[in-house]
Amino acid sequence: MDTEERQHRTLRMTVLTTPDMANFSGHVHGGATLKLLDQVAFACASRYAHSYVVTLSVDQVIFRQPVYVGELVTFLAAVNYTGRSSMEVGIRATAERIVEKTSRHVMTCYFTMVAVDADGRPQRVPPLDPQTQDERRRHHAAELRREFRKEIERRSLEIRQMPPEA
């Protein structure tokens, strides 16, 4: 696998947080962050698939620490797993205080994105071939999360089908 192909599995995006992103407490609003995460997942997955993609699910959004207005937030995204038309994109975000020269891990999450054709129908994505130890570790963890998502869906269906209490 060449370097260009490997680079299309990952994406790095940095954003300056601005006052229009703030919530009532003065921190960057979680919704603003989720929008950025979705954009990062879209860019990473569509670049990998060479296709338009849509968001199927968002898992385990963990807001570890608040993000403050004026910080640089860097999103590191990687395609961890591919199915027939779907991809798991893992995203790690760090916030950097420019003046203090400090950065910290502020959130992690996993998006499942689906490649679609011009008519909006799912289309095949290139299979992922993890090469490095880190890529293999992320791939294995993504397989486990995929099984976990299936179990949650199965149990949710059971709950929806439960008869109402008399």
KAMO-V570154 format. One record per pair of residues at least 24 apart in sequence whose ideal C-beta (glycine too) atoms are under 10 Angstrom apart, sorted by the first residue. I is the first residue (numbers start at 1). J is the second residue. D is the distance in whole Angstrom. If there is no record, write none. Layout:
BEGIN
i=I j=J d=D
i=I j=J d=D
END
This chain:
BEGIN
i=1 j=129 d=7
i=1 j=131 d=6
i=5 j=48 d=10
i=5 j=126 d=9
i=5 j=129 d=9
i=6 j=131 d=7
i=6 j=132 d=9
i=6 j=135 d=9
i=7 j=47 d=9
i=8 j=44 d=9
i=8 j=47 d=5
i=8 j=48 d=5
i=8 j=49 d=9
i=8 j=50 d=8
i=8 j=79 d=8
i=8 j=126 d=9
i=9 j=44 d=8
i=9 j=47 d=9
i=9 j=48 d=6
i=9 j=77 d=9
i=9 j=78 d=6
i=9 j=79 d=5
i=9 j=80 d=9
i=9 j=82 d=10
i=9 j=87 d=10
i=9 j=89 d=10
i=9 j=126 d=10
i=9 j=128 d=7
i=9 j=129 d=10
i=9 j=130 d=9
i=9 j=131 d=10
i=9 j=135 d=8
i=10 j=44 d=7
i=10 j=47 d=9
i=10 j=48 d=9
i=10 j=76 d=7
i=10 j=77 d=7
i=10 j=78 d=5
i=10 j=79 d=8
i=10 j=89 d=10
i=10 j=90 d=10
i=10 j=135 d=10
i=11 j=40 d=6
i=11 j=41 d=9
i=11 j=42 d=10
i=11 j=43 d=5
i=11 j=44 d=4
i=11 j=45 d=9
i=11 j=46 d=10
i=11 j=47 d=7
i=11 j=48 d=9
i=11 j=75 d=8
i=11 j=76 d=8
i=11 j=77 d=4
i=11 j=78 d=8
i=11 j=79 d=9
i=11 j=89 d=8
i=11 j=91 d=9
i=12 j=40 d=9
i=12 j=44 d=9
i=12 j=74 d=7
i=12 j=75 d=7
i=12 j=76 d=6
i=12 j=77 d=8
i=12 j=78 d=10
i=13 j=39 d=8
i=13 j=40 d=5
i=13 j=43 d=7
i=13 j=44 d=9
i=13 j=73 d=9
i=13 j=74 d=7
i=13 j=75 d=5
i=13 j=76 d=9
i=13 j=77 d=8
i=13 j=91 d=10
i=13 j=93 d=10
i=14 j=72 d=6
i=14 j=73 d=7
i=14 j=74 d=5
i=14 j=75 d=8
i=14 j=76 d=10
i=14 j=94 d=9
i=14 j=96 d=8
i=15 j=39 d=9
i=15 j=40 d=9
i=15 j=67 d=10
i=15 j=71 d=9
i=15 j=72 d=7
i=15 j=73 d=5
i=15 j=74 d=8
i=15 j=75 d=8
i=15 j=93 d=10
i=16 j=69 d=9
i=16 j=70 d=8
i=16 j=71 d=8
i=16 j=72 d=6
i=16 j=73 d=8
i=16 j=96 d=10
i=16 j=98 d=9
i=17 j=67 d=6
i=17 j=68 d=7
i=17 j=69 d=5
i=17 j=70 d=6
i=17 j=71 d=5
i=17 j=72 d=8
i=17 j=73 d=6
i=17 j=95 d=8
i=18 j=69 d=7
i=18 j=70 d=8
i=19 j=69 d=6
i=19 j=70 d=9
i=20 j=69 d=9
i=21 j=67 d=8
i=21 j=69 d=7
i=21 j=73 d=10
i=22 j=67 d=10
i=22 j=68 d=9
i=22 j=69 d=5
i=23 j=66 d=10
i=23 j=69 d=10
i=25 j=66 d=8
i=26 j=66 d=9
i=26 j=68 d=7
i=26 j=69 d=7
i=27 j=63 d=10
i=27 j=65 d=10
i=27 j=66 d=4
i=27 j=67 d=6
i=27 j=68 d=6
i=27 j=69 d=8
i=28 j=66 d=7
i=28 j=67 d=4
i=28 j=68 d=7
i=28 j=69 d=6
i=28 j=70 d=10
i=28 j=71 d=8
i=28 j=73 d=8
i=28 j=95 d=9
i=28 j=106 d=9
i=29 j=67 d=9
i=30 j=61 d=8
i=30 j=63 d=6
i=30 j=66 d=9
i=30 j=67 d=9
i=30 j=107 d=9
i=32 j=67 d=9
i=33 j=61 d=9
i=33 j=63 d=8
i=33 j=66 d=10
i=33 j=67 d=6
i=33 j=73 d=8
i=33 j=75 d=10
i=33 j=93 d=8
i=33 j=106 d=9
i=33 j=107 d=7
i=33 j=109 d=10
i=34 j=58 d=8
i=34 j=61 d=7
i=34 j=63 d=10
i=34 j=107 d=10
i=34 j=109 d=9
i=36 j=67 d=10
i=36 j=73 d=7
i=36 j=75 d=7
i=36 j=91 d=9
i=36 j=93 d=8
i=37 j=61 d=7
i=37 j=75 d=7
i=37 j=77 d=9
i=37 j=89 d=9
i=37 j=91 d=6
i=37 j=93 d=7
i=37 j=107 d=8
i=37 j=108 d=10
i=37 j=109 d=6
i=37 j=111 d=7
i=38 j=91 d=10
i=38 j=109 d=10
i=38 j=111 d=7
i=38 j=113 d=9
i=39 j=75 d=9
i=40 j=75 d=4
i=40 j=76 d=9
i=40 j=77 d=5
i=40 j=89 d=8
i=40 j=91 d=6
i=40 j=93 d=9
i=40 j=109 d=10
i=40 j=111 d=8
i=41 j=75 d=9
i=41 j=77 d=6
i=41 j=79 d=10
i=41 j=87 d=9
i=41 j=88 d=10
i=41 j=89 d=4
i=41 j=90 d=9
i=41 j=91 d=6
i=41 j=109 d=8
i=41 j=110 d=9
i=41 j=111 d=4
i=41 j=112 d=9
i=41 j=113 d=6
i=42 j=77 d=10
i=42 j=89 d=9
i=42 j=111 d=8
i=42 j=113 d=7
i=43 j=75 d=9
i=43 j=77 d=8
i=43 j=89 d=9
i=44 j=75 d=9
i=44 j=76 d=10
i=44 j=77 d=4
i=44 j=78 d=7
i=44 j=79 d=6
i=44 j=87 d=8
i=44 j=89 d=5
i=44 j=90 d=9
i=44 j=91 d=8
i=44 j=111 d=9
i=44 j=113 d=8
i=45 j=77 d=8
i=45 j=79 d=7
i=45 j=82 d=10
i=45 j=86 d=9
i=45 j=87 d=5
i=45 j=88 d=9
i=45 j=89 d=5
i=45 j=111 d=8
i=45 j=112 d=9
i=45 j=113 d=4
i=45 j=114 d=8
i=45 j=115 d=7
i=45 j=125 d=8
i=46 j=87 d=10
i=46 j=113 d=8
i=46 j=115 d=8
i=47 j=77 d=10
i=47 j=79 d=9
i=48 j=77 d=10
i=48 j=78 d=9
i=48 j=79 d=5
i=48 j=82 d=8
i=48 j=87 d=6
i=48 j=89 d=8
i=48 j=113 d=9
i=48 j=115 d=9
i=48 j=125 d=7
i=48 j=126 d=7
i=48 j=128 d=8
i=49 j=79 d=9
i=49 j=82 d=8
i=49 j=85 d=9
i=49 j=86 d=10
i=49 j=87 d=7
i=49 j=113 d=8
i=49 j=114 d=9
i=49 j=115 d=4
i=49 j=116 d=9
i=49 j=123 d=8
i=49 j=124 d=9
i=49 j=125 d=4
i=49 j=126 d=7
i=50 j=115 d=9
i=50 j=125 d=9
i=50 j=126 d=8
i=51 j=85 d=9
i=51 j=113 d=10
i=51 j=114 d=10
i=51 j=115 d=4
i=51 j=116 d=7
i=51 j=117 d=7
i=51 j=118 d=10
i=51 j=122 d=10
i=51 j=123 d=6
i=51 j=124 d=9
i=51 j=125 d=7
i=51 j=126 d=10
i=52 j=114 d=10
i=52 j=115 d=7
i=52 j=116 d=6
i=52 j=117 d=8
i=52 j=118 d=8
i=52 j=120 d=9
i=52 j=123 d=9
i=53 j=85 d=9
i=53 j=86 d=9
i=53 j=87 d=8
i=53 j=89 d=9
i=53 j=111 d=10
i=53 j=113 d=4
i=53 j=114 d=6
i=53 j=115 d=5
i=53 j=116 d=7
i=53 j=123 d=10
i=53 j=125 d=9
i=54 j=112 d=10
i=54 j=113 d=7
i=54 j=114 d=5
i=54 j=115 d=8
i=54 j=116 d=6
i=54 j=120 d=8
i=54 j=122 d=9
i=55 j=89 d=10
i=55 j=111 d=6
i=55 j=112 d=8
i=55 j=113 d=6
i=55 j=114 d=8
i=56 j=85 d=10
i=56 j=86 d=6
i=56 j=87 d=9
i=56 j=88 d=10
i=56 j=111 d=8
i=56 j=112 d=4
i=56 j=113 d=7
i=56 j=114 d=5
i=56 j=122 d=10
i=56 j=149 d=10
i=57 j=86 d=9
i=57 j=88 d=9
i=57 j=110 d=8
i=57 j=111 d=7
i=57 j=112 d=4
i=57 j=113 d=9
i=57 j=114 d=10
i=57 j=149 d=7
i=57 j=152 d=10
i=57 j=153 d=9
i=58 j=91 d=10
i=58 j=109 d=6
i=58 j=110 d=7
i=58 j=111 d=6
i=58 j=112 d=8
i=59 j=88 d=8
i=59 j=90 d=10
i=59 j=109 d=7
i=59 j=110 d=4
i=59 j=111 d=8
i=59 j=112 d=7
i=59 j=145 d=6
i=59 j=146 d=10
i=59 j=148 d=8
i=59 j=149 d=7
i=59 j=152 d=9
i=60 j=90 d=10
i=60 j=107 d=10
i=60 j=108 d=7
i=60 j=109 d=6
i=60 j=110 d=6
i=60 j=145 d=8
i=60 j=148 d=9
i=60 j=149 d=10
i=61 j=91 d=9
i=61 j=107 d=7
i=61 j=108 d=8
i=61 j=109 d=4
i=61 j=110 d=8
i=61 j=111 d=9
i=62 j=105 d=10
i=62 j=106 d=9
i=62 j=107 d=6
i=62 j=108 d=5
i=62 j=109 d=7
i=62 j=110 d=10
i=63 j=93 d=9
i=63 j=106 d=7
i=63 j=107 d=5
i=63 j=108 d=9
i=63 j=109 d=9
i=64 j=93 d=9
i=64 j=95 d=10
i=64 j=104 d=8
i=64 j=105 d=6
i=64 j=106 d=6
i=64 j=107 d=6
i=64 j=108 d=7
i=65 j=93 d=10
i=65 j=95 d=7
i=65 j=104 d=6
i=65 j=105 d=8
i=65 j=106 d=5
i=65 j=107 d=8
i=66 j=95 d=9
i=66 j=106 d=8
i=67 j=93 d=8
i=67 j=94 d=10
i=67 j=95 d=5
i=67 j=104 d=10
i=67 j=106 d=5
i=67 j=107 d=8
i=68 j=95 d=7
i=68 j=97 d=8
i=68 j=106 d=10
i=70 j=95 d=10
i=70 j=97 d=8
i=70 j=98 d=8
i=70 j=99 d=9
i=71 j=95 d=4
i=71 j=96 d=6
i=71 j=97 d=6
i=71 j=98 d=7
i=71 j=100 d=10
i=71 j=102 d=10
i=71 j=103 d=9
i=71 j=104 d=9
i=71 j=106 d=9
i=72 j=96 d=4
i=72 j=97 d=8
i=72 j=98 d=6
i=72 j=103 d=8
i=73 j=103 d=10
i=73 j=106 d=7
i=73 j=107 d=9
i=74 j=103 d=8
i=74 j=106 d=10
i=75 j=107 d=9
i=75 j=109 d=10
i=76 j=108 d=10
i=77 j=109 d=10
i=77 j=111 d=8
i=78 j=134 d=9
i=78 j=135 d=8
i=78 j=138 d=7
i=78 j=142 d=10
i=79 j=113 d=9
i=79 j=125 d=9
i=79 j=126 d=10
i=79 j=128 d=6
i=79 j=130 d=10
i=79 j=135 d=10
i=79 j=138 d=9
i=79 j=139 d=9
i=79 j=142 d=9
i=80 j=110 d=8
i=80 j=128 d=8
i=80 j=130 d=9
i=80 j=135 d=8
i=80 j=137 d=9
i=80 j=138 d=4
i=80 j=139 d=6
i=80 j=140 d=9
i=80 j=141 d=7
i=80 j=142 d=4
i=80 j=143 d=9
i=80 j=145 d=9
i=80 j=146 d=10
i=81 j=110 d=9
i=81 j=112 d=9
i=81 j=128 d=6
i=81 j=130 d=9
i=81 j=138 d=8
i=81 j=139 d=6
i=81 j=140 d=9
i=81 j=141 d=9
i=81 j=142 d=3
i=81 j=143 d=6
i=81 j=144 d=10
i=81 j=145 d=8
i=81 j=146 d=7
i=82 j=113 d=10
i=82 j=115 d=9
i=82 j=124 d=9
i=82 j=125 d=5
i=82 j=126 d=7
i=82 j=127 d=6
i=82 j=128 d=4
i=82 j=129 d=9
i=82 j=139 d=9
i=82 j=142 d=9
i=83 j=112 d=9
i=83 j=114 d=9
i=83 j=122 d=10
i=83 j=124 d=10
i=83 j=125 d=8
i=83 j=127 d=9
i=83 j=128 d=10
i=83 j=146 d=8
i=84 j=114 d=10
i=84 j=115 d=9
i=84 j=122 d=7
i=84 j=123 d=9
i=84 j=124 d=6
i=84 j=125 d=8
i=84 j=127 d=9
i=85 j=113 d=9
i=85 j=114 d=5
i=85 j=115 d=5
i=85 j=116 d=8
i=85 j=117 d=10
i=85 j=121 d=9
i=85 j=122 d=4
i=85 j=123 d=6
i=85 j=124 d=6
i=85 j=125 d=6
i=86 j=112 d=6
i=86 j=113 d=7
i=86 j=114 d=5
i=86 j=115 d=8
i=86 j=122 d=8
i=86 j=125 d=7
i=86 j=146 d=9
i=87 j=111 d=9
i=87 j=112 d=7
i=87 j=113 d=5
i=87 j=114 d=8
i=87 j=115 d=7
i=87 j=125 d=6
i=87 j=126 d=10
i=87 j=128 d=8
i=87 j=142 d=9
i=88 j=112 d=6
i=88 j=113 d=8
i=88 j=128 d=9
i=88 j=138 d=9
i=88 j=139 d=9
i=88 j=141 d=9
i=88 j=142 d=4
i=88 j=143 d=9
i=88 j=145 d=7
i=88 j=146 d=7
i=88 j=149 d=9
i=89 j=113 d=6
i=89 j=142 d=9
i=90 j=138 d=6
i=90 j=141 d=8
i=90 j=142 d=7
i=90 j=145 d=9
i=110 j=141 d=9
i=110 j=142 d=8
i=110 j=145 d=6
i=110 j=146 d=10
i=110 j=149 d=9
i=112 j=142 d=10
i=112 j=145 d=9
i=112 j=146 d=8
i=112 j=149 d=8
END
